Amino acid sequence: MTARRIDPARIARTTGVVAVLMALASWIGGVGDGPSVLFGGGVAVVNFHLIRVLVSRLMTPLAAPGRMSSVVAAKLLVLLAVLAVSLRRLPIDAASFLVGTSTLFLAVL
């Protein structure tokens, strides 16, 4: 069995396409909330992109270990704050949102 090359751009595109297809299926089937699925997919794509950028900077020889770990922690805190505010203030169905965020895992497979 040969390993395939990992292409982060392909993973991000596939995540977006799967999120749109799941949102359409949710809307057509009347199960769940399509916009919440789209929002979850969007959050997954943005988070994946930010992790990719941060890890690529962390892997450079000039990266200061203490500074980068604080940047990663700050990114996590901002993500959690955005999610908390979004789930409390916006009309987002939590289960549909989780379906949208799971599209990243499907795209990786």
DSSP file (Angstrom, degrees, kcal/mol; ACC not computed):
  #  RESIDUE AA STRUCTURE BP1 BP2  ACC     N-H-->O    O-->H-N    N-H-->O    O-->H-N    TCO  KAPPA ALPHA  PHI   PSI    X-CA   Y-CA   Z-CA
    1    1 A M              0   0    0      0, 0.0     2,-0.4     0, 0.0     0, 0.0   0.000 360.0 360.0 360.0 128.5    0.0    0.0    0.0
    2    2 A T        -     0   0    0      1,-0.0     2,-0.3     0, 0.0     0, 0.0  -0.787 360.0-123.9-101.3 143.4    1.4    3.4   -1.0
    3    3 A A        -     0   0    0     -2,-0.4     2,-0.3     1,-0.0     3,-0.0  -0.596  23.7-132.2 -82.1 143.2    0.8    6.5    0.9
    4    4 A R        -     0   0    0     -2,-0.3     2,-0.2     1,-0.1    -1,-0.0  -0.642  27.9 -98.2 -93.6 155.8   -0.7    9.4   -1.0
    5    5 A R        -     0   0    0     -2,-0.3     2,-0.5     1,-0.1    -1,-0.1  -0.509  36.1-124.1 -72.6 135.3    0.6   12.9   -0.7
    6    6 A I        -     0   0    0     -2,-0.2    -1,-0.1     4,-0.0   102,-0.0  -0.711  25.4-171.5 -85.1 124.7   -1.3   15.2    1.7
    7    7 A D     >  -     0   0    0     -2,-0.5     4,-1.9     1,-0.1     3,-0.5  -0.914   9.3-166.1-117.8 102.3   -2.5   18.3    0.0
    8    8 A P  H  > S+     0   0    0      0, 0.0     4,-2.3     0, 0.0     5,-0.2   0.833  89.6  56.3 -59.4 -33.2   -4.0   20.8    2.6
    9    9 A A  H  > S+     0   0    0      1,-0.2     4,-2.4     2,-0.2     5,-0.2   0.893 106.8  50.0 -65.9 -38.0   -5.6   22.9   -0.1
   10   10 A R  H  > S+     0   0    0     -3,-0.5     4,-2.8     2,-0.2     5,-0.2   0.892 109.4  51.6 -65.3 -39.6   -7.5   19.8   -1.4
   11   11 A I  H  X S+     0   0    0     -4,-1.9     4,-2.3     2,-0.2    -2,-0.2   0.920 110.7  47.8 -63.5 -43.5   -8.6   19.0    2.2
   12   12 A A  H  X S+     0   0    0     -4,-2.3     4,-2.0     2,-0.2    -2,-0.2   0.917 113.9  46.9 -64.1 -43.7  -10.0   22.6    2.6
   13   13 A R  H  X S+     0   0    0     -4,-2.4     4,-2.4     2,-0.2    -2,-0.2   0.928 112.9  48.8 -63.2 -45.2  -11.8   22.5   -0.8
   14   14 A T  H  X S+     0   0    0     -4,-2.8     4,-2.8     1,-0.2     5,-0.2   0.885 108.6  54.1 -63.7 -38.4  -13.3   19.0    0.0
   15   15 A T  H  X S+     0   0    0     -4,-2.3     4,-2.4    -5,-0.2    -1,-0.2   0.930 110.0  47.2 -60.3 -45.4  -14.4   20.2    3.4
   16   16 A G  H  X S+     0   0    0     -4,-2.0     4,-2.2     2,-0.2    -2,-0.2   0.913 113.6  47.3 -62.1 -43.9  -16.3   23.2    1.8
   17   17 A V  H  X S+     0   0    0     -4,-2.4     4,-2.5     2,-0.2    -2,-0.2   0.920 113.3  47.5 -65.8 -44.1  -17.9   21.0   -0.8
   18   18 A V  H  X S+     0   0    0     -4,-2.8     4,-2.7     1,-0.2    -1,-0.2   0.892 110.9  52.3 -65.0 -38.9  -19.0   18.3    1.7
   19   19 A A  H  X S+     0   0    0     -4,-2.4     4,-2.3    -5,-0.2    -1,-0.2   0.915 110.9  47.1 -63.3 -42.4  -20.4   21.0    4.0
   20   20 A V  H  X S+     0   0    0     -4,-2.2     4,-2.5     2,-0.2    -2,-0.2   0.924 113.1  48.7 -64.7 -43.9  -22.4   22.5    1.2
   21   21 A L  H  X S+     0   0    0     -4,-2.5     4,-2.4     1,-0.2    -2,-0.2   0.900 112.7  47.8 -63.6 -40.2  -23.7   19.1    0.1
   22   22 A M  H  X S+     0   0    0     -4,-2.7     4,-2.3     2,-0.2    -1,-0.2   0.884 111.2  50.9 -67.6 -37.2  -24.6   18.2    3.7
   23   23 A A  H  X S+     0   0    0     -4,-2.3     4,-2.5     2,-0.2    -2,-0.2   0.912 111.4  47.9 -65.5 -41.7  -26.4   21.6    4.1
   24   24 A L  H  X S+     0   0    0     -4,-2.5     4,-3.1     2,-0.2     5,-0.3   0.913 112.0  49.3 -64.1 -42.3  -28.4   21.0    0.9
   25   25 A A  H  X S+     0   0    0     -4,-2.4     4,-2.6     1,-0.2     6,-0.3   0.883 111.6  50.0 -64.0 -37.5  -29.3   17.5    2.1
   26   26 A S  H  X>S+     0   0    0     -4,-2.3     4,-1.1     2,-0.2     5,-1.0   0.913 113.9  44.8 -65.6 -42.7  -30.4   18.9    5.5
   27   27 A W  H  <5S+     0   0    0     -4,-2.5    -2,-0.2     2,-0.2    -1,-0.2   0.927 117.7  43.0 -68.1 -45.6  -32.5   21.5    3.8
   28   28 A I  H  <5S+     0   0    0     -4,-3.1    -2,-0.2     1,-0.2    -3,-0.2   0.913 118.4  44.4 -67.8 -42.7  -34.0   19.1    1.2
   29   29 A G  H  <5S-     0   0    0     -4,-2.6    -1,-0.2    -5,-0.3    -2,-0.2   0.646 103.2-130.2 -77.9 -14.2  -34.6   16.4    3.8
   30   30 A G  T  <5 +     0   0    0     -4,-1.1     2,-0.5     1,-0.2    -3,-0.2   0.703  66.3 127.3  72.6  18.8  -36.0   18.8    6.4
   31   31 A V      < -     0   0    0     -5,-1.0    -1,-0.2    -6,-0.3    -2,-0.2  -0.939  67.6 -18.0-111.5 126.5  -33.6   17.3    9.0
   32   32 A G  S    S-     0   0    0     -2,-0.5     2,-0.5    -3,-0.1    -9,-0.0  -0.304  93.8 -60.8  78.9-165.4  -31.4   19.7   11.0
   33   33 A D     >  -     0   0    0      1,-0.1     4,-1.7    60,-0.1     3,-0.3  -0.962  34.1-157.0-128.4 112.5  -30.5   23.3   10.0
   34   34 A G  H  > S+     0   0    0     -2,-0.5     4,-2.4     1,-0.2     5,-0.2   0.897  93.2  51.2 -56.9 -48.6  -28.7   23.9    6.7
   35   35 A P  H  > S+     0   0    0      0, 0.0     4,-2.6     0, 0.0    -1,-0.2   0.856 108.7  53.1 -61.0 -32.7  -27.2   27.3    7.7
   36   36 A S  H  > S+     0   0    0     -3,-0.3     4,-2.4     2,-0.2    -2,-0.2   0.884 108.3  50.1 -67.8 -37.1  -25.8   25.8   10.9
   37   37 A V  H  X S+     0   0    0     -4,-1.7     4,-2.4     2,-0.2    -1,-0.2   0.924 112.1  48.0 -64.4 -43.9  -24.1   23.0    8.9
   38   38 A L  H  X S+     0   0    0     -4,-2.4     4,-2.5     2,-0.2    -2,-0.2   0.910 111.2  50.3 -62.7 -42.4  -22.6   25.7    6.6
   39   39 A F  H  X S+     0   0    0     -4,-2.6     4,-2.5     2,-0.2    -1,-0.2   0.912 110.7  49.7 -62.8 -42.6  -21.4   27.7    9.6
   40   40 A G  H  X S+     0   0    0     -4,-2.4     4,-2.2     2,-0.2    -2,-0.2   0.904 111.6  48.5 -62.9 -41.9  -19.8   24.6   11.1
   41   41 A G  H  X S+     0   0    0     -4,-2.4     4,-2.2     2,-0.2    -2,-0.2   0.892 111.1  50.8 -64.2 -39.5  -18.1   23.8    7.9
   42   42 A G  H  X S+     0   0    0     -4,-2.5     4,-2.5     2,-0.2     5,-0.2   0.909 109.7  49.3 -64.5 -42.1  -16.8   27.4    7.6
   43   43 A V  H  X S+     0   0    0     -4,-2.5     4,-2.7     1,-0.2     5,-0.2   0.907 110.8  51.2 -62.5 -41.1  -15.5   27.3   11.1
   44   44 A A  H  X S+     0   0    0     -4,-2.2     4,-2.4     2,-0.2    -2,-0.2   0.910 111.4  47.0 -62.9 -42.4  -13.7   24.0   10.3
   45   45 A V  H  X S+     0   0    0     -4,-2.2     4,-2.3     2,-0.2    -2,-0.2   0.925 114.6  45.9 -66.3 -45.0  -12.1   25.4    7.2
   46   46 A V  H  X S+     0   0    0     -4,-2.5     4,-2.5     2,-0.2    -2,-0.2   0.923 114.2  48.2 -65.0 -43.7  -10.9   28.6    8.8
   47   47 A N  H  X S+     0   0    0     -4,-2.7     4,-2.5    -5,-0.2    -1,-0.2   0.908 111.2  51.0 -63.2 -41.5   -9.6   26.8   11.9
   48   48 A F  H  X S+     0   0    0     -4,-2.4     4,-2.3    -5,-0.2    -1,-0.2   0.911 110.7  49.2 -61.3 -43.0   -7.8   24.3    9.6
   49   49 A H  H  X S+     0   0    0     -4,-2.3     4,-2.4     2,-0.2    -2,-0.2   0.924 111.7  48.2 -63.4 -44.5   -6.2   27.2    7.6
   50   50 A L  H  X S+     0   0    0     -4,-2.5     4,-2.6     1,-0.2     5,-0.2   0.903 111.7  49.5 -65.0 -40.2   -5.0   28.9   10.8
   51   51 A I  H  X S+     0   0    0     -4,-2.5     4,-2.7     2,-0.2     5,-0.3   0.917 110.5  51.5 -63.0 -41.8   -3.6   25.7   12.2
   52   52 A R  H  X S+     0   0    0     -4,-2.3     4,-2.0    -5,-0.2    -2,-0.2   0.912 111.9  45.8 -61.0 -43.9   -1.8   25.1    8.9
   53   53 A V  H  X S+     0   0    0     -4,-2.4     4,-1.9     2,-0.2    -2,-0.2   0.929 114.7  47.4 -65.6 -45.4   -0.3   28.6    9.0
   54   54 A L  H  X S+     0   0    0     -4,-2.6     4,-2.2     1,-0.2    -2,-0.2   0.903 112.4  48.4 -65.6 -41.3    0.8   28.4   12.6
   55   55 A V  H  X S+     0   0    0     -4,-2.7     4,-1.7     2,-0.2    -1,-0.2   0.901 109.7  52.5 -66.9 -39.3    2.4   25.0   12.2
   56   56 A S  H  < S+     0   0    0     -4,-2.0     4,-0.3    -5,-0.3    -1,-0.2   0.882 112.4  45.6 -64.5 -36.0    4.3   26.1    9.1
   57   57 A R  H >< S+     0   0    0     -4,-1.9     3,-0.9     1,-0.2    -1,-0.2   0.861 110.4  54.1 -71.9 -35.1    5.6   29.1   11.1
   58   58 A L  H 3< S+     0   0    0     -4,-2.2    -2,-0.2     1,-0.2    -1,-0.2   0.807 103.6  57.0 -67.5 -29.3    6.4   26.9   14.0
   59   59 A M  T 3< S+     0   0    0     -4,-1.7    -1,-0.2    -5,-0.1    -2,-0.2   0.553  83.8 102.0 -82.1  -7.8    8.5   24.5   11.8
   60   60 A T  S X  S-     0   0    0     -3,-0.9     3,-1.4    -4,-0.3    -3,-0.0  -0.475  79.6-124.7 -75.0 149.8   10.8   27.3   10.6
   61   61 A P  T 3  S+     0   0    0      0, 0.0    -1,-0.1     0, 0.0    -4,-0.0   0.753 108.0  56.9 -66.7 -22.8   14.2   27.4   12.2
   62   62 A L  T 3  S+     0   0    0     -5,-0.1     2,-0.2     2,-0.1    -4,-0.1   0.453  78.0 120.1 -88.6   0.7   13.8   31.0   13.2
   63   63 A A    <   -     0   0    0     -3,-1.4     3,-0.1    -6,-0.2    -5,-0.1  -0.466  62.5-134.3 -71.4 131.0   10.6   30.4   15.2
   64   64 A A     >  -     0   0    0     -2,-0.2     4,-2.3     1,-0.2     5,-0.2  -0.766  12.4-146.6 -83.8 119.2   10.8   31.4   18.9
   65   65 A P  H  > S+     0   0    0      0, 0.0     4,-1.8     0, 0.0     5,-0.2   0.879  93.6  47.8 -58.9 -42.4    9.3   28.4   20.8
   66   66 A G  H  > S+     0   0    0      1,-0.2     4,-1.3     2,-0.2     5,-0.1   0.892 112.9  47.8 -66.5 -39.7    7.8   30.5   23.6
   67   67 A R  H  > S+     0   0    0      1,-0.2     4,-1.6     2,-0.2    -1,-0.2   0.903 111.4  49.4 -69.3 -41.3    6.2   33.1   21.3
   68   68 A M  H  X S+     0   0    0     -4,-2.3     4,-2.4     1,-0.2    -1,-0.2   0.866 107.1  54.5 -69.7 -35.0    4.6   30.6   19.0
   69   69 A S  H  X S+     0   0    0     -4,-1.8     4,-2.1    -5,-0.2    -1,-0.2   0.872 108.3  49.9 -66.8 -33.3    3.1   28.6   21.8
   70   70 A S  H  X S+     0   0    0     -4,-1.3     4,-2.2     2,-0.2    -1,-0.2   0.851 109.4  51.7 -71.1 -32.7    1.4   31.7   23.1
   71   71 A V  H  X S+     0   0    0     -4,-1.6     4,-2.3     2,-0.2    -2,-0.2   0.906 110.2  48.6 -67.7 -41.5    0.1   32.5   19.6
   72   72 A V  H  X S+     0   0    0     -4,-2.4     4,-2.1     2,-0.2    -2,-0.2   0.909 112.3  48.7 -64.6 -41.8   -1.4   28.9   19.3
   73   73 A A  H  X S+     0   0    0     -4,-2.1     4,-2.3     1,-0.2    -2,-0.2   0.900 110.7  50.7 -64.4 -40.3   -3.0   29.4   22.8
   74   74 A A  H  X S+     0   0    0     -4,-2.2     4,-2.5     2,-0.2    -2,-0.2   0.894 108.5  52.3 -64.5 -39.4   -4.4   32.7   21.8
   75   75 A K  H  X S+     0   0    0     -4,-2.3     4,-2.5     1,-0.2    -1,-0.2   0.912 109.8  49.2 -62.1 -42.3   -5.8   31.2   18.6
   76   76 A L  H  X S+     0   0    0     -4,-2.1     4,-2.5     2,-0.2    -2,-0.2   0.916 111.6  48.3 -63.6 -43.2   -7.5   28.5   20.6
   77   77 A L  H  X S+     0   0    0     -4,-2.3     4,-2.3     2,-0.2    -2,-0.2   0.896 111.8  49.1 -65.5 -40.2   -9.0   31.1   23.0
   78   78 A V  H  X S+     0   0    0     -4,-2.5     4,-2.7     2,-0.2     5,-0.2   0.914 111.2  50.6 -64.9 -42.1  -10.3   33.3   20.2
   79   79 A L  H  X S+     0   0    0     -4,-2.5     4,-2.5     1,-0.2    -2,-0.2   0.934 111.5  47.4 -60.5 -46.3  -11.8   30.2   18.5
   80   80 A L  H  X S+     0   0    0     -4,-2.5     4,-2.5     1,-0.2    -1,-0.2   0.891 112.5  49.6 -63.6 -38.6  -13.6   29.2   21.8
   81   81 A A  H  X S+     0   0    0     -4,-2.3     4,-2.6     2,-0.2     5,-0.2   0.921 111.2  48.6 -66.0 -43.8  -14.8   32.7   22.3
   82   82 A V  H  X S+     0   0    0     -4,-2.7     4,-2.5     1,-0.2    -2,-0.2   0.912 113.7  47.2 -62.7 -42.3  -16.2   33.0   18.8
   83   83 A L  H  X S+     0   0    0     -4,-2.5     4,-2.8    -5,-0.2     5,-0.2   0.913 112.0  49.6 -66.2 -42.1  -17.9   29.7   19.1
   84   84 A A  H  X S+     0   0    0     -4,-2.5     4,-1.5     2,-0.2    -2,-0.2   0.931 114.9  43.5 -63.1 -45.2  -19.4   30.5   22.5
   85   85 A V  H  X S+     0   0    0     -4,-2.6     4,-2.9     2,-0.2     5,-0.5   0.912 115.1  50.1 -66.4 -41.8  -20.7   33.9   21.3
   86   86 A S  H  X S+     0   0    0     -4,-2.5     4,-2.0    -5,-0.2     6,-0.3   0.925 111.4  46.8 -63.5 -45.1  -22.0   32.3   18.1
   87   87 A L  H  < S+     0   0    0     -4,-2.8     5,-0.2     1,-0.2    -1,-0.2   0.791 119.5  40.9 -70.4 -25.9  -23.9   29.5   19.8
   88   88 A R  H  < S+     0   0    0     -4,-1.5    -2,-0.2    -5,-0.2    -1,-0.2   0.860 126.1  29.4 -86.7 -38.1  -25.4   31.8   22.4
   89   89 A R  H  < S+     0   0    0     -4,-2.9    -3,-0.2    -5,-0.2    -2,-0.2   0.788 109.6  64.4 -97.6 -30.8  -26.3   34.8   20.2
   90   90 A L  S  < S-     0   0    0     -4,-2.0     2,-2.3    -5,-0.5     0, 0.0  -0.628  90.4-108.3 -95.8 154.1  -27.0   33.4   16.7
   91   91 A P        +     0   0    0      0, 0.0     2,-0.5     0, 0.0   -55,-0.1  -0.448  64.1 151.5 -78.6  71.9  -29.8   31.0   15.8
   92   92 A I        -     0   0    0     -2,-2.3     2,-0.6    -6,-0.3     3,-0.1  -0.897  45.2-136.5-110.0 129.1  -27.5   28.1   15.4
   93   93 A D     >  -     0   0    0     -2,-0.5     4,-2.4     1,-0.2     5,-0.2  -0.745  13.9-148.0 -81.3 121.4  -28.5   24.5   16.0
   94   94 A A  H  > S+     0   0    0     -2,-0.6     4,-2.2     1,-0.2     5,-0.2   0.874  94.5  50.6 -62.3 -40.6  -25.7   22.8   17.9
   95   95 A A  H  > S+     0   0    0      2,-0.2     4,-1.8     1,-0.2    -1,-0.2   0.915 112.8  45.8 -66.0 -41.9  -26.2   19.4   16.5
   96   96 A S  H  > S+     0   0    0      2,-0.2     4,-2.1     1,-0.2    -2,-0.2   0.870 110.2  55.0 -67.8 -36.2  -26.2   20.7   12.9
   97   97 A F  H  X S+     0   0    0     -4,-2.4     4,-2.2     1,-0.2    -2,-0.2   0.916 107.2  50.0 -60.9 -43.3  -23.1   22.8   13.7
   98   98 A L  H  X S+     0   0    0     -4,-2.2     4,-1.7     1,-0.2    -1,-0.2   0.864 107.3  54.0 -65.0 -35.8  -21.3   19.7   14.9
   99   99 A V  H  < S+     0   0    0     -4,-1.8     4,-0.4     1,-0.2    -1,-0.2   0.916 109.2  49.8 -62.0 -41.7  -22.3   17.9   11.6
  100  100 A G  H >< S+     0   0    0     -4,-2.1     3,-1.0     1,-0.2     4,-0.3   0.893 109.9  48.9 -64.6 -40.3  -20.7   20.9    9.7
  101  101 A T  H >< S+     0   0    0     -4,-2.2     3,-1.2     1,-0.2     4,-0.5   0.795 102.2  64.1 -70.9 -25.6  -17.5   20.7   11.7
  102  102 A S  T 3X S+     0   0    0     -4,-1.7     4,-1.7     1,-0.2     3,-0.3   0.635  80.7  82.0 -72.5 -11.1  -17.2   17.0   11.1
  103  103 A T  H <> S+     0   0    0     -3,-1.0     4,-2.2    -4,-0.4    -1,-0.2   0.800  83.2  61.9 -63.6 -26.3  -16.9   17.6    7.4
  104  104 A L  H <> S+     0   0    0     -3,-1.2     4,-1.7    -4,-0.3    -1,-0.2   0.924 103.5  48.1 -63.8 -43.2  -13.2   18.3    8.0
  105  105 A F  H  > S+     0   0    0     -4,-0.5     4,-1.4    -3,-0.3    -2,-0.2   0.884 111.3  50.6 -65.4 -37.6  -12.7   14.8    9.3
  106  106 A L  H  < S+     0   0    0     -4,-1.7    -1,-0.2     1,-0.2    -2,-0.2   0.880 108.9  52.3 -65.7 -37.0  -14.6   13.4    6.3
  107  107 A A  H  < S+     0   0    0     -4,-2.2    -1,-0.2     1,-0.2    -2,-0.2   0.830 104.8  55.2 -69.6 -31.5  -12.4   15.4    3.9
  108  108 A V  H  <        0   0    0     -4,-1.7    -1,-0.2     1,-0.3    -2,-0.2   0.872 360.0 360.0 -68.9 -35.7   -9.2   14.1    5.5
  109  109 A L     <        0   0    0     -4,-1.4    -1,-0.3    -5,-0.1    -2,-0.2   0.506 360.0 360.0 -68.2 360.0  -10.3   10.5    4.8
